Amino acid sequence: MDFHDIKGQEHIKRGLEVATAGGHNVILIGPPNSGKAMLMARVPTIEPVQIKKYYVNIKTMEPCACGFFTDPKRACNCSPHAIQAHLTKEARRLDTEHVDIHLEVPRLNLATLSNKRRGESSAEIQKRTINAFTIQAGRQMKRNADLDGDEIVRFCKLDREAEELLKLAILELGLSTRAYDKIMRVSRTIADLDGKETIEAHHISEAISYRSLDRNLWG
């Protein structure tokens, strides 16, 4: 298995790269046959070689009871109330508040599926996850102690634009304290993948894009 077998789904593959690099848990949301299982099966191929076992916790869910809400090919028969009830039920079942990364997996169109171009290989992606993992391990060694969640967040240094964007997200999107913590952790990993010590605005923006199940971000 290799990630270059997956057609399209670039945002999903990137999200799984981030999750793997930082050991973040993930939920994949999408209609039946959108490729969730294929994506999950290939995650071990991009894990850092230092990891001895599969360590990214991945959950899946469908966006409504019939499964076809957000599916451009199949009509959804669920009412808005039924969709919200389904999401609430799934949020409890999967404990989505504690999931770091939410990825919406769309069904691909024929043009994407028939494209002959091969995507990036697992080996290429794995090089980046190894580099990020090495940076994180080095940072941990310098502290000489295991740190609790609050201390980890305090070690996330943001530039001015990143701070302003995060403030705007909290005010405009109504992010919870837990969502803030998740964004900080994920943006730290994204910055590590980018080889940056300081978290920049685009790292925060990408981390926010992985919070689609938060109340004010789900369409």
N, C-alpha and C positions, 0 to 999 in steps of 0.2 A: 504494500500500500504506500502511496505517496501523495502529497498534496498537489502535485502537478496533474493528478487525475481529475481534480475538481474543477469544473468549468465555472467561471464567474465567481460569485460569492466572495469578492475580494475583501469587503468589510468584515465578513464573518471570519475569514482566514486570518485577517489582521487581529481581530479580537481574540481569537484562540492563540495566536502568537503571544500577545500581551499576557493572557491568562497563564500560559505555560511558562513564560519568562519569570513571572512573579508568584506563581503558585496560587493564582486567584481562582475562586470557584465561578462557574458559568451556568447560565440558563439559555437554552436555544428555544426560541419561540417561532413556530411556523406551521403551515398547513401540512397535512399528510403528504408524503413523497416529495418534500422540498429538499431533502438531502441531509437532514439532521444526523441520521445514523452514519452516513458516509463520512461526514465531517468529524464526528466523535471518534470513529475508528482510526482516524489518521493522526490524532493528537499525540499518541506515544512516539510517532516518528519525528517529532520536533522537540521532544523533551531534551533538556541539557543532559549530556552523557554522565554528569556527576550524579544524576538522580537514578536510584536503583529500582524504582517502581513507579507505576502510574500514579501521579499525585494531584492531578487537577480534577476536582469534582465537577462533573458536568451533568446537569439535569435538562430535561426537555418538557415542553408543554405545547399544546395547541391553543390558538388565540380565542377559541370559542368552543361551545359544545359540539357543533357539527364539524369544526376544524377549518372552515373556509373563510372566516373573517380575515381580511387582508389578501386573500387569494384572488388574483386578477382573472383566473380561468373558471372558477367555480363560484356560484352565487351562495352567499351565506344566508341561511334561513332563520338565524337567531335575531331576536329583537335586541335593541340597545340594552334593555334591562337584563335580558338573559346573558348577554355578553359580559356585562359588569358583574353579574352574579357568578359567572364562570371564572372570571379573573380573580374575584375575591376568594372563591373556593380554592383555586390553584395557588394563590398567594399563601394561604394557610398551609396547604398540603406540602408545598415545596419550600416554605419559609423564605420567600423571595426577598424579604428585607435584608437577610444576611448573605445574599448572593452579590458578589462584587460586580459581575459583568452580565448585562442582559443583551442578547444578540437576536435580532429579528431575522429569520431565515426565509427569504421569499422563494416562491416557486420560479424557476428560471424559464425564460421564453425560448422558443425554438432557435432563434438567431444565436443566442448564447450557447445553447447546448450543441449546436452544429459547428461552432467556431473551432477551427483546427489548431489554433494557437494554444500551446501548452503553458500552464501557469508556472509560478515559481516552485521549485522542487522543495521537498522536505529538508534536504541537506542544506540548502541555502537559508531557509528559515531557521534551522537549528543552529547555524553559526551565530545568529543574532541572539537567540535565547541563551546560548552558552556564554556569550560575552556579557549579557545582562546579569545572568546568574553569578558570574565571576565578580562583577562589580558589587553586587549585593552581598556576596560572601565576604569580600574584602572589607566592606563597610561594617558588617557585623563583627568581624574579627577586631577591627579598630576599637569597637566599643567594649569588647571583652566581657560581654554579658548579654543574656537574652533580655529584650526590652518588651514592655507591654505595649498595647495598641496606642495609647496616648503618647508615649515616648517616640514611637515610630513616626507618628504624624508630626511631632515637633521637629524631627530631623528633615522634614521636607521644606527646603528653601525655595521660595517662589520669587520670580522677578516681579517688577511692579505691574506689568500688563497682566500677568497671570493672577496676581492678587485681585486686580480690578475685575477680571472676568469671573473669578470665583465669587466675589461679592455680588456681582450682578446675577449670577446663577442662583445664589441663595435667595436674593430678594425677588427676582422675577419668576423663578420656577418653583419657589416654595420648597426647596430641598430640605429634607430632615437632617438632623445631626448625624444619623447613621449614614445617609447618602453622602454627606460631606466627607465623612471618614473614608468611605469607599472610594470616592473620587480622588482624595489625597493619596491613598495607597496605590490606586491604579495609575495615576499620573506620575507617581514616583517610578513605577516600573517602566512606563512609556519613556520617561526621560533617560532611564538607564539604557533602554534599547537604542536611544538616540545618542548615547555617550555623553549626556549632559548632567553636570552636578546640580545645576539650578533648574527647577521646573519652570518651563516657559508657557506662554498663553496657549500655544497649539497643543501642548501636552494636556493641559486642563480641558481644552475643547474636546479633544478625542476621548478623554475619560468621561466627560459629561455625555457624549454620544452613546456610551455604553450603559446608560441608566434609563432605558426606554420604559421600564415597568414602574418607575416612580409615578405617583398619582398624576402629577401635572405634565408628564411627558408622554403618556400613553394616549394615542389618538382615538 
